[in-house]
Amino acid sequence: MKKGEMINDIFALPEEQEDKVMSISDAVSRFISPGMKIHVAVTHNCSYAALHEIIRQFNGKNPEFTLIMRGIRDTVICLLRLGLVRKVITAFSGNVYPWYGPNRVAKEAYEKGGIELEEWTILTFPLRLMAAAMGLPFLPTRSLIGSDLARLNGTHFHPLDDPFGSERIGLVEALFPDISIVHGVAADRAGNTILTAPYSESVWGAKASKGGVIVTVEKLVSTSFIRAHSHVVKIPAYMVRAVSVEPFGAHPGGLWVQGVEGIEGYGEDYTFMSWFNDLCQDPAALDKWIEEWILKCPSFTSYLKKLGDDRLEELSAAAHPDYWHKKWAERGDNSQKKPGPTEIMVVTAARKLMEIIPKEGYRTILSGAGTANLAAWTAKYGLESAGYEAELMVELGYFGNSPRPGEPFLLNYGNFHTCKMMTDTLDTLGVFTCGAHNRCIGVLGGGQVDKRGNINSSWPAQGRYLTGSGGANDVATGAKETMVIMAQSRERYLEKVPFITAPGEKVRTLVSQWGIFEKPHGSEEFVLTAYIKDSPELTEDSAVRRIKENCGWELKVVPRPEAISPPKEEELSFLRLFDPNGYYLR
């Protein structure tokens, strides 16, 4: 052999030799056992294919799993319903579509004590996994300080004075799963795995897992393909135990391929999500669904066959940037409706945001879901038309997105292609919302609020559960200031919330369907600064009386509260572009 040929042979780039490809049935059978702490990674999707297989193999066997998962939603709920889980470590448990709210199955499981709940936030959850992945015992954070979440998590959270400064910080303990499950775009036979943004919690749980990673992917690719896309390879082969090929394996979630050629993305199945969440209200109907759609389906492929080719083709079409035009064409007609209380509240909040943001020099907006994101979206476009740019962010890793008409869902896949940056939670919540270049205003909803701005979205009363923090605590503690948007009643506007999910120190403005509450400089308590004149006959005395009667504390009022006009026709028309079917604006 000539020397040149020998050199070429020696330094040729080989395909990986190790072959970890197996069915998801074999992967679950080999690598998952009762009592495990199972981490299910949530990027912009998760592996429902693997979760279905776990249900099939462990149903009726009381495996007492600990489920470590950023959000408990959609068909993940089936693990709770079947009693496969003894403990849940999460930041959110509930429904997300068509609106955010409690899920009956999760709510009852936590309230009755059948499942132990350990509740974190969207930022502190991956920080615990990140600490473990880095081999550290803990990592510092500003989140949780001043909340009841800090108290509940006292075993794994330690507040202390900053040894290099004057502020109060907290330490979150490292969290080590026994096994991690990840859904990726593609992998080679050895397990080098491609994932695309937005990454949400990213893959810190996979890197922290003591037992390695079970990977499900849309497609098997060569190691040459992996090298050509090394910039989106997020899990190296040596961490992976099994690779299972499961097309549409994230359903009812979606897959954003972000230009990775040869692989087709798909949108989230919102129709399916709505249907499933309705089923959760009827235990018998849910049990029947689990039997028919999971237990009697021998594989995820058979589950997809039940969905049908037409449904899958429609979901593939939903990944196209122009799909929103179809959604818009199917919208309901709400053009002749008079403004309702929720619409009045959202327009009022958007106007106030457009006043605060340029005045304070804020450049980023991170909102919660529902009326909060609709107000933020409306304000973003209003500021843009006035020549002021404020970038929208979503905690999962969207930055600079421009929401499309027709779909009000905060996490709408149709907005992905409008982003100027796709990243992860550590950037959006850990840096852009509270870091060195923080110029962020938060916009949040919640279940209850008190006169100091403390928010409760966890436990509104003894033995009653809502949904958990999500990212609310992180936003309220990190952003320069926060606005809360919440419909007013005596049950929701309280002297003191029974549980502080997010502390109110930086919550400066509160907007209801009837007025605006603000904290004067140097004050920790809201006062009424403006009322909404929602009818020509409404007097100041009547408006203030209505607000006071529906407020749970002795409300103070400025001497001459501003009378705010109801939405103009053009404001209302623009707002309704985002929610034409009235999911949030009804």
DRENTOR-876383 format. One record per atom (N, C-alpha, C): x, y, z negated. Coordinates in steps of 0.1 Angstrom, whole numbers, plus 5000, padded with zeros to 4 digits. Each point is the difference from the previous one (the first is absolute). Example, Ala and Ser with C-alpha at 12.3 -4.5 7.8 and 13.67 -1.06 7.14 Angstrom:
# DRENTOR-876383
513249434922 499150125000 500950125000 499650115007 500950115000 499250114992 
This chain:
# DRENTOR-876383
500949885000 499150125000 500950125000 499650105009 500850125000 499850084988 501050084997 500050084987 498850105000 499750065011 498950095001 498749934997 499849885005 498849924998 499949964985 501149964995 500049964986 499650124991 500650125003 499650114992 498550035001 499549995012 498550025002 499249904992 500549885000 499249894993 500150034985 501150044995 500150024986 499150114995 500050115008 499350124995 498650025007 499549895006 498750015005 499050014989 498950075001 499150024990 499049885000 500049924990 499249885000 498650024995 499149915004 498749994993 500249944986 499150044991 500049954987 499849855000 500749924993 499949865000 499049944991 499850074988 499049954991 498650025004 499249904999 498650005005 499049994988 499350114997 499150004988 498550015005 499849985013 498650005005 499249884995 498950034995 499049904995 498650065000 499149914998 498650054999 499850074987 499150094999 499750074987 499549904990 499449895004 499549904991 501249934993 501149975008 501249944995 500750104991 500150135004 500750104992 499450014986 498650015000 499450024987 500249874991 499849885007 500249884992 501449984994 501050055008 501449984995 500550104990 499550135002 500650114993 499150074989 498849964999 499150064991 499549894990 500050034987 499649914990 499250074989 499249934992 499250064990 500950084990 499450114995 500650084990 501050115006 500250005013 500950095006 499550155000 501050094999 499750145003 500250035014 498950015008 500050015014 499950155004 501050045007 500050145006 499549995014 499050085003 499550015014 500350155005 501050015009 500450135005 498950075007 499850134997 499150085008 500750115006 500249995013 500750115008 498850085006 499850005013 498750055005 499149885003 500449884995 499249885000 500549904990 499449895000 500549894991 499649865007 500549894994 499849875006 498749944995 498950035006 498749934997 500149855004 500849975010 500149865004 500649924989 501050054993 500649934989 499049994988 499350114997 499050004989 498949905002 499549995013 499049905002 500549864998 501349975003 500549874998 500249974985 500450104993 500149984985 498749964994 498950075005 498749974995 499649865003 500349955013 499649875004 500749894991 501350034998 500849894993 499850004984 499650124995 500050004985 498650024994 499050015009 498650024995 499649884991 499550034988 499549904991 501149944991 501250055002 501249944993 500550094988 499450114998 500350094989 501650035000 500550055010 501550025001 500550114991 499150094995 500450114991 501250085006 499850055012 501050095006 500050134994 501150075000 500150154998 500150065014 499050085004 500150065013 500550144999 501250025007 500650135000 499850065014 499150105001 499650065013 499650144998 500550095008 499750144999 498550044999 499249935009 498650035000 499249875001 499049994992 499149885000 498850045008 499849965012 498950055009 499749895010 498950025007 499649915011 500049854995 500449915008 499849854996 501049964990 501050084996 500849974988 499149974988 498950065000 499049994989 499649854998 500149925010 499649864999 500849934990 501350034998 500849944990 499550024986 499550124998 499450044987 498749924998 499250005011 498749944998 500149854997 501049935006 500149864998 500849964988 500550104992 500749974988 501449955001 500650045012 501449955002 501050084993 499650124995 501050104995 499650024985 501150004991 499750034986 500450144997 500950065009 500550144997 500250075013 499750135001 500250085012 500950124996 501150025007 500850124999 499850085013 499550124998 499650075012 499950154997 499650085010 499850144999 498550045003 499349915006 498650035005 499349875002 498750004995 499149885003 498750065004 499649975012 498750055004 499849995015 498950065005 499750015014 500650135006 500449995013 500550125006 499350045013 499149915005 499250045012 498649954999 499050085004 500150135006 500450124990 499949974987 500450104990 500749934988 500950074994 500749954988 499049994988 500149894993 499249994988 500249864993 499449984989 500249874993 499549885008 500749894998 499649875006 499449924989 498849955002 499349934989 500849884994 500649925009 500749884995 501250044991 500850105005 501250044992 499550074987 499050095001 499550074989 499649914989 499149905003 499549914990 501149914994 501049965009 501149924995 500850074989 500350135002 500850084991 499150034988 498850045002 499150044989 499849894990 499849885005 499749884991 501249944995 501250045004 501249954995 500449865006 499349965011 500449885006 501350005007 500450125004 501350025007 500750124993 501349984996 500750104993 500550105011 499850134998 500450115009 501150084995 501150015008 501150084997 500050115011 499750124996 499750115010 501250105001 500550015012 501150105002 499550115010 500950065007 499750105010 500649965013 499650075011 500649975013 501550025001 500550094992 501550024999 500749914990 499549994988 500749924990 500049855003 499049965007 499949865004 501349965008 500350065011 501249965007 501350044993 500050104991 501250034992 500449884992 499049934994 500349894992 500749895008 499449985012 500649905009 501450045005 500150135003 501350055004 501149984990 499750034987 500949974990 500549864999 499049915002 500449865000 500949965012 499650065012 500849975012 501450054998 500250114994 501350064998 500849934988 499449914993 500649944989 500150094988 499150104999 500050094989 498949974990 500150034987 499049974991 498850095000 500250125006 498950105001 500450115010 499050095003 500250125008 499250114993 500550135002 499350114994 498950055009 499050074994 498950065007 499450114992 499350105007 499250104993 498549954999 499749905008 498649955000 499749944986 498749994997 499449944988 500150094987 501050095000 500250084988 498750084998 499550004988 498850084996 498749935004 500149875004 498849935003 499849884991 498849945000 499749884992 500649885007 500450015012 500749885007 501349984993 500750114996 501249984992 499849924987 498950034994 499749934987 499749855003 499249975010 499649875003 501249915004 501050075007 501149925005 501350024991 499750024987 501150034991 501149895000 499649875003 501049905000 501050015011 499550065011 500950015012 500350145004 499650104992 500250145003 500550074988 501150075001 500650074988 500250155003 499250094994 500350145001 501250054992 500750095005 501150064992 500450135005 500850084993 500550135004 501149985010 500050085011 501049995010 501350034993 501049915000 501350024994 500850115006 499750045013 500750105007 499250135002 498850014994 499250125002 499050014988 498950075003 499150034989 498649935002 499849945011 498649955003 499949854994 498749965000 499749874995 499949915012 500649885000 499949915011 499749864994 499849915009 499749864996 500849905007 500249884994 500749895006 499149895003 499949955012 499249885004 500949885000 499649904994 500749874999 500049935014 501149945003 500149925012 499049885000 499549975012 499049905001 500549905011 500149874995 500649905009 498949905003 499549995013 499049905004 500749865001 499349904999 500549865003 500149975015 499150065007 499949985015 499450135006 500450035012 499450115007 499549965013 498950065005 499349975012 499950135009 500549995012 500150125008 499449975014 499350095006 499649995014 500850105008 500749945010 500850095009 499549995014 500750085009 499750005014 500649885007 501249974997 500749895006 501249954991 500449885003 501249954993 500749905009 501349974998 500649895007 499849884991 500549885005 499849884993 500649994986 501150084998 500750004987 499350094990 499250105005 499250084991 500450155000 500950045008 500250155002 498750065005 499550094992 498650055002 499950145003 499250035011 499750145004 498750044994 500150124994 498850074995 500050145005 498850055003 499950145005 499350094989 500350135001 499450104991 498650025004 499250064991 500450054986 500249884991 500950014991 500549894992 499349994986 499350114996 499450004987 501049964989 499749894993 500949964989 501449955005 500149985013 501149945007 500249864996 501249955000 500349854998 500849984987 499950094991 500749994987 499649874993 498749965000 499649884994 500649885006 500250005013 500749895007 501449994996 500750114998 501450014996 500249964986 498950024992 500149974985 499649864997 499349935009 499549874998 501049904996 499949934989 500949904996 500049875008 498849985006 499849885009 500050025015 500450125004 500150035014 498650055006 499949995013 498950065007 499449905010 498749995000 499249945010 499650115010 500449985013 499750105010 499049945009 498950085003 499149975011 500250115011 500049965012 500350105011 499049985012 499950105008 499249995012 500749925011 501350005000 500849935011 501349964996 500549895005 501349954998 500950055011 501250064996 500950065010 501449944999 500850035009 501449965000 500850094991 501249954996 500950084992 500550125009 500149985013 500450115009 499050114999 498749964999 498950104999 500250084986 500349924990 500250064987 501250105000 501049975007 501250095001 499650135007 499249985010 499550125008 499150094993 499449944989 499150084992 500450004985 501350004998 500650004986 499550124992 499750115006 499650124993 498649984993 499349905004 498749974993 500049864994 501149944998 500149874993 500250044985 499049964992 500050044986 500349894990 499949885005 500349894991 501049915007 501249974994 501049925006 499749854997 500449925009 499749855000 500349934987 501150044993 500449934988 499050014989 499150105000 499050014990 498849925003 499849955012 498849945004 500049854999 498949954995 499849854998 499349945011 499050075006 499149945010 499650115010 499849965013 499550095010 498849935006 498850064999 498849945006 499450105010 499849955012 499450095011 498550004998 499550124998 498550014998 499650135007 499649995013 499550125007 498750054993 499950134999 498950074993 500049964985 501149964995 500149964986 499850104990 499850135004 499750114990 498550035000 499249935008 498650035001 499349984986 499250094995 499350115007 500950125001 501250004995 500950115003 500550005014 500950095003 500550025014 501549995001 500550025011 501450005003 500450115009 501050084996 500550115008 501449965005 500149975013 501349955005 501050105003 499650135001 500950115001 501149985011 499649955012 500950005011 500849875001 499849904991 500749885001 499449925012 500749985010 499549955013 499649854999 499049965007 499649865001 499149964989 499650094992 499149974989 498950105000 498849954999 498850085000 499550034986 499750134997 499550044988 498549995000 499450024988 498550004999 499650094988 498850055001 499550094990 499349924988 499750084990 499349944989 498649975004 499449904994 498649965003 499150064990 499650125003 499250084990 498649944999 499449945011 498749944999 500149884990 501049925001 500249894992 500250044985 500850104998 500250054986 498750044994 499250085007 498750044995 499149884996 500049915009 499249884998 500449924988 501349984999 500549934988 499850074987 500150135000 499850084988 498549994996 499250005009 498549984997 499849864994 500749905005 499849864994 500449994986 501050094996 500549994986 499050044990 498950075005 498950044991 499149884996 500149895007 499249884998 500949884998 500249954988 500949894998 499749885008 498749965001 499749895008 500350015015 499850125005 500350035014 501549995002 500850064991 501450005001 500649854999 499449924991 500549864999 499749935013 498950025006 499649945013 501050045011 500450134999 500950055010 501449934999 500550004987 501349934998 500049865004 498949934998 499949865004 500049995015 499350085007 499949995015 501250065007 500650114995 501050075007 501549964996 500149944988 501449974995 500149854998 499249954990 500149864996 499749905011 499150035009 499649915010 500850035013 500850105000 500950035011 501449934997 500449905008 501249934996 501350095002 499850115008 501250085003 499550155002 500950095001 499750145003 499550015015 500649915008 499550005014 498649965001 499549914992 498549975001 499250114994 500550084991 499450124995 499850105011 501150025008 500050095011 499049965011 499849875002 499149955009 498650044996 499750004987 498750044995 499850155003 501050084999 499950145004 499650025015 500749925008 499650005014 501050085008 500249975013 500950065009 499650155002 498750025001 499650145003 500450094988 499849964988 500450084989 501550025000 500849905002 501550025001 500450095011 499450005011 500350095011 499750144996 498850024994 499750134995 501050064990 500549914991 501050054990 501350035007 500349935010 501350035008 499850145007 498850025005 499750135006 500150114990 499749974988 499950114989 501450054997 501149935004 501350044997 500550115010 499250025011 500450105010 499850144995 500950095004 499950144995 498750075003 499449965011 498750075004 498849934996 500149904991 498849934996 499050094992 500550104995 499150094992 498950065009 500250015013 499050055009 498849905000 500249874999 498949914999 499250024987 500850014989 499350024987 499150135001 500650105006 499350135001 498749985009 500149925010 498849985008 498949934993 500449924990 499049924993 499550074987 500350134998 499750074988 498550024999 499650024988 498650054997 499850145003 498850055002 499750145002 499650074987 500950084995 499750084988 500050155002 499950045013 500350145003 498850094995 498849954999 498950084996 499850004984 500749924993 499849994986 500550134993 499250044989 500550114992 501149944991 500950094995 501149954992 499549954987 500649884997 499649934987 501050054989 499849964988 500950044989 501449965002 500249885005 501449955002 500750085011 499350035010 500650095011 500350144995 499250054992 500250134994 501350004991 500149894992 501249984991 501349995009 499949925010 501349985008 500450135007 499050075006 500450125007 500550114990 499450014989 500550094989 501449964996 500349874998 501349964997 501050035011 499649985012 500950035011 500450155001 499050084998 500250155000 501050034989 499849944988 500950044989 501449955003 500249885006 501349955004 500750105010 499250055009 500650095010 500450134994 499450034988 500450124993 501349984991 500049884994 501149974990 501349975008 499949925010 501249945007 501050115005 499550095008 501050105005 500450104989 499150034990 500350094989 501249944992 500049874998 501049944991 501249945009 499950015013 501049955009 500149855000 498949934998 500049855001 500149965014 500749895003 500249955013 499549865003 499749934989 499549865001 498749994992 499149915004 498849974993 499849854999 499949954988 499849864998 498649984993 499149945007 498649994995 499749854997 499049994991 499449874998 498949985010 499249894998 499149965011 498650064997 499250015011 498750045000 499850155002 499350074991 499850145002 501350084999 501049944992 501350074999 500750005013 500049895008 500750005012 499350085011 498650014999 499350085010 500350154997 500150044988 500350144997 501450035005 501049914997 501450025004 500150015015 499349915007 500050005015 499550135006 498850044994 499450125005 500950124998 500650014988 501050114997 501249995009 500549895003 501249995008 499750065014 498949975006 499750055013 499750154999 499350044990 499750144998 501350094999 500949954992 501350074998 500850005013 499949895007 500749995013 499550105010 498750025001 499450105009 500450144996 500450024987 500450134995 501550025001 500749905005 501450015002 500949954989 499449934990 500749954988 500049855001 501249944999 500149855001 500249944986 499149924997 500149924988 499849855004 501049914997 499949875004 499249914991 499249925006 499249904992 500949884997 499849944989 500749874996 499049904994 500349885002 499349894994 501049914992 499649964988 500949934991 500649885006 499449935010 500549885006 501250035009 500350135004 501150035008 499850085012 498850055002 499750095011 500550144996 500650075010 500550144998 499750075013 499350124999 499750085011 499049955010 499049934994 499049945009 498950115003 499349985011 499050095004 498749915002 499149994990 498949915001 499150025012 499649885006 499150005012 498650014995 499150055009 498650014997 499449864999 498849984994 499249885000 500249904989 501150024992 500349904990 500650074988 499250004988 500550084989 500949924991 500349875002 500849924992 501450054999 500550024987 501350064998 501149925007 499949865000 501049925005 499849965014 499150075007 499749965014 501249985009 500049885006 501149975009 500050095012 498950055004 499950095011 500950134999 500450034987 500850124998 501549975000 500449875001 501449965000 500850075010 499550005013 500850055011 500150154999 499350074991 500150154999 501150044990 500649914993 500950034989 501350055006 500650094994 501450055003 501149924994 499649924989 500949924993 499249884994 500649885001 499449884994 501049954990 499749994987 500949974990 499349914989 500450024988 499449924989 499650084988 499549934990 499550074988 501150074992 501249955000 501150064993 500350145006 499850025013 500150135006 498850094997 498849955003 498950094999 499750044986 499949904991 499750034986 501350034991 501149935004 501250014991 500950125004 499950055012 500950115005 499150125004 499249985010 499350125006 499050064990 499549924991 499050054990 500650054988 501249964996 500550044987 501550025000 500749995012 501450015000 500650145001 501350005004 500750135000 499450105009 499449965011 499450095009 498450004999 499549984988 498650004998 499350135003 499150005010 499250115003 498649955003 499649904991 498849935003 498850044991 498850005005 498850014993 499249875001 499549954989 499249885000 498550045000 499349915006 498550015001 499449874996 499349994989 499549874994 498650004997 499449885000 498749984995 500149924986 499049934997 500149924987 498649974995 500049934989 498749964994 499550104990 500950064992 499750104990 501150104999 499750124995 501050104998 499650084987 501050054993 499750084988 500450145001 499850084990 500250145001 501550045002 500949904997 501450025002 500549955013 499149945008 500449955013 500549855000 499949944988 500449865000 499049925008 500549905008 499149925009 499949864995 498849945001 499849864996 499549935012 500749905005 499549915011 500249854995 500249984987 500349874995 498849954992 499950054988 499049954990 499150114995 498850025006 499250114997 499349984986 500049884995 499449974987 500649874996 499849964987 500549884995 499449885008 500949925005 499549885007 499550035014 500250125006 499550035013 501250045009 500249945012 501150035008 499650065013 500950095006 499750065013 501049935010 501150075003 500949955011 501450004996 500450094991 501450014997 500650135005 501350024998 500650135004 500250015014 500449895007 500550035014 501250094999 500150115008 501150094999 499650134992 498850004994 499650134993 500950044989 500549914992 500950044989 501350065006 500549935010 501350055006 499850145006 498950035007 499850135006 499850104989 499249974990 499750104989 501250044992 500949904998 501350034993 501150055008 499949985014 501150045008 499850135008 498950025006 499750115009 500250134992 500350115007 500150134994 498750044993 498849975006 498850024994 499049915007 498849974993 499049915006 498650074999 499249975010 498650035000 499249884999 499050004992 499149894998 498650035007 499549915008 498750025006 499149894994 498950044993 499149904994 498650064998 499049925004 498650044998 499850014985 499250114997 499850034986 498849944994 500249944988 498949964991 500649994986 499150004990 500550004986 500749874997 499749895008 500749874998 501450005005 500350105009 501350005007 500950114996 499450124996 500750114995 500050004985 501149964994 499949974985 500950094992 499750014987 500950074991 501349945000 500049864999 501349925000 499749875007 500849965010 499749875006 500449894991 499349895000 500449894991 501349935003 500450025012 501349935005 500750105010 501250034997 500850095009 500749915010 499550005012 500749935011 501150095006 499750135002 500950105005 499950124991 501150054994 500050124991 499750125008 499350104993 499550125006 500950124999 501249994995 500950124998 500150085013 500249935011 500250075013 498850015009 498949954994 498750025008 499550144997 500150095010 499750144998 498650045005 499449925009 498750035006 499149885000 498750034998 499049905000 498850055008 499649925010 498950055009 498849904999 498850054998 498849925000 499150045011 498849945000 499050055010 499450134997 500350054988 499450124995 500950124997 501349974999 500950104996 501549975000 500850094997 501549994999 500450034985 500849914995 500550014986 501550025002 500650094992 501550025001 500550034986 501349974999 500750034987 500750135001 499650104992 500750135000 501549984996 500850095004 501549984997 500249994985 500749904996 500349974986 498949924993 498949975007 499049924993 500049865005 499549914991 500049865003 498549955003 499150105000 498649965001 499350075012 499249935007 499350065011 498950104996 499950115008 498950094999 499450015013 498750045001 499350015012 500450145007 500549995012 500450135007 499150035011 499249905005 499250035012 498849905000 498950045005 498949915002 499650015015 499349895004 499749995014 498550045002 499850115008 498650055002 499449925011 499549884996 499549905011 498650035004 499450114995 498750045005 499950154998 499350085009 499950144999 499450054986 499149914995 499350044988 500849984987 501149935001 500849964988 500750124994 499750034987 500650114994 501349954992 500850104996 501249964993 499649934987 499050054993 499649944987 499549865002 499249985010 499549865003 501149915004 501050055008 501149915004 500949964988 500350104992 500949974988 499249914991 498750024998 499349914991 500049865004 499849985013 500049865006 501349944998 501150075002 501349944998 500349974985 499650094991 500249974986 499249884995 498849995005 499149894996 500649875004 500850005010 500549875006 501549994996 500550074990 501449994996 500049954986 501049914998 500049934987 500850084989 500550125003 500750084990 499450145000 500450074990 499550144999 500750095010 499550015011 500650065012 500250164998 501250055002 500250145001 499850055014 499650125002 499750065013 500750145001 500750025011 500650135002 498950115000 500350134997 499050104999 499250015013 500650005012 499350015012 500449895010 499449884998 500349895009 499750035014 500849965009 499850025014 498849925006 499250065008 498949935007 500649955013 500049875002 500649945012 498849965010 500250035012 498949975010 500149865004 498949945004 500049865004 500749985013 500349885005 500849985012 499350075012 500950065008 499550055013 499849885010 499350035010 499749895010 501249945006 501050095003 501249955006 500849924990 500050034988 500749934989 499449864999 498750004999 499349874998 500249915012 499950065012 500249925012 501449935001 501050084996 501349955000 500249894990 499550024988 500149904990 499449875004 498850015006 499349885004 500649925012 501050065006 500849935011 500749884993 500450014988 500849894994 499049904994 498850034996 499149904994 498650025006 499949975013 498750015007 498949914995 500449894994 499049904994 499750034986 500650104994 499750034986 500449904989 501149935002 500549914990 500350074987 500750125001 500350074988 499150134998 499450055011 499350125000 498549994998 499649884998 498549984998 499550064988 
